[in-house]
Each structure stands twice: as C-alpha cells, then as structure tokens.
Amino acid sequence: MKLYVITGAGQGIGFELVKQLLSDGHYVVWNEIKSSVMNATSQHLDDLGLHNHVCIHADASSEEFLIELNHVLDQSTHDLAGVVCNAGITTFGDFWSYQRASMEQILQVNLVGTFFLIQSLSKRFREKQIAGSIVVMSSVTGHQAHPDLAAYGMTKAALNQLVKNLVIDLSPYNIRINAVSPGATITERTLKNVEYQSDWAEITPLGKAANVADIAAATLFFLSDQAKHITGQTLIVDGGWTSISPPPKH
C-alpha cells in the first residue's frame, strides 16, 4: 500500500484523485480548508467504503499545515510515494482595478504554499531515498491569455517554470516532478455558472469541457511507473482549446 498526499481535495479534481487512489488500494492524506466541505467529503468516502485516509483541516499554504502533515507522515507505517499540489485559488479581476490584497492572497496560496510543500516533501523523499513523484496542478491560463485572469495566469505560468527548474534539484535523487494544466473543467465551483457548460462546449474543439476524471487520469499517469522517465513536463488537458483559445461569452 502506497501513501499519497493530495492538497485541496475536499471537492472537484482533488476529491476525484482521493477517491481513485483509495479505490486502487492506496492510503491518502488529504487536505481541506473548509470544515463543512471536509466533513461532507469524509462522510462520502466512508459511505463508499473507502476508509484508508486522513484529512488535515488547514490552510495548505500555511506553515502549520506542513508541521501537521509531517507529523501525520511520521506516524504512518506507509512510505510516501507521491504528492499532488492541488490547492489553489482563482481571483478574477480587471488589471486596472486589481487590488494588492488579492495579489498577496493568490501569491501565498498558489505559489508560496506550493513551493514550500514541494520543498518539505522532497526532503522526505531524499532522506528516505524514495523515488517519489510530484504533480503540480497548473492551468491553461498559464499558457494562454484569458480575460480578467492576469494575476491567476501569472501564478500558473510560474508553477510551470518551477516544475522545469526543479528538475535540476530533484533528478539526482530520482524524484520526478510534472504539471497538469486543465482547461475548462466541470466541478462544483464551475457549475455555479449556469452558462459554463454551454459556453465551453461551443468553443472547445472536442465539443465539451473536461470532467474531473479526465484531469485525474492525466495526474495519475504522472504518479505512476508508466511515467518513470518523464519529468519537468506540463501536460495540457483542454480538449484542444489552447490551439485556438477563444474566450467564453460569459
């Protein structure tokens, strides 16, 4: 039984990853910042008969989270095999009026939190001589411009570069790092926009937005031994959208 860490996993892509890894017989340490979401997700997993997991209720970008995470890993009888840095936030905003507080928040969660999570768990891989795999959740907005997402896209482009850069530091210890860049994806959050599915179906070459299983499949590939000679790469999963990149109507 392998152990995996998934941040931001109370719903959406993160939850799908937790569910699939548990279904495959692994142990999962996952994280959620909202207690109501955490409790509902924990109950859902138990209802499915998936019990080999523990959730850390914390802000994944905080030092307190890393302390608690390492404590949980120290107590576990399973060796850490992989990490998915999935926690992140999206802040929409016009460039001309974007606020400093929003910038500080998105940098803290998307960049600072991700950087130090990778640093912390890479040290664990190195010390235990484990050939681990790290996957960073990026976005197509880190590759192509998108209205009102200058700050968000900037953070995702930075993550893509971080993945490339860390090949230098991690490869000598046989630690792999890659990124997945989802395009439009149907989740609990995006479904709050009633026009989301129809908008993206119209402008996606394959005719529909992704579902969470599509993104999970790419992520699980990077975690697996099938990708044992792949590192420093970013895989775009977007139904062809970045090839033409029209903005949605709404």
Secondary structure, DSSP 8 states (H G I E B T S, - for coil): --EEEESS-SSHHHHHHHHHHHHTT-EEEEEES-HHHHHHHHHHHHHTT--SEEEEES-TTSHHHHHHHHHHHHH-SS-EEEEEE---------GGG--HHHHHHHIIIIIIIHHHHHHHHHHHHHHHT---EEEEE--GGGTS--TT-HHHHHHHHHHHHHHHHHHHHHGGGT-EEEEEEE-SEE-TTGGGSTTHHHHHHHHSTTSS-EEHHHHHHHHHHHHSGGGTT--S-EEEESTTHHHH------
